[in-house]
Amino acid sequence: MRANVLGARLVDVVRRGTVAGALYDLGEYPGLIEAGAHERVPGLVLDIADDAALQRLDRYEGVDDGIYRRQLTRVTLDSGGEVEAWVYVYARSVEARRRVAQWPE
């Protein structure tokens, strides 16, 4: 599957997998927070075209504004094995936010 990310070159959806964490409903988008290894959040592993596209994604996700922080994490692949990938971790309080199992619900 291919997708256009923020006007950047195309990216490839490479695999499906899960990361350790918990997911919260922030309204129009979800927020992943760190949690124990036994708590898993499903998602997609993307192959982003270049560093410029990754920087645009950082701006979109609000990294400079302290909304999210990008961090390298281990992804357990649905097909077996693990890879390291960047994830955006919500950097603000989730107090009074509803926890969800996946996004979209």
ABEGO torsion letter per residue (X at the ends): XBBBBGGBBBBBBABBBBBBEBBBBAGABBBBBBBBAABBBBBBBBBBABAAAAAAAAAAAGAAAGABBBBBBBBBBAAEEBBBBBBBBBABBABGBBBBABOBX
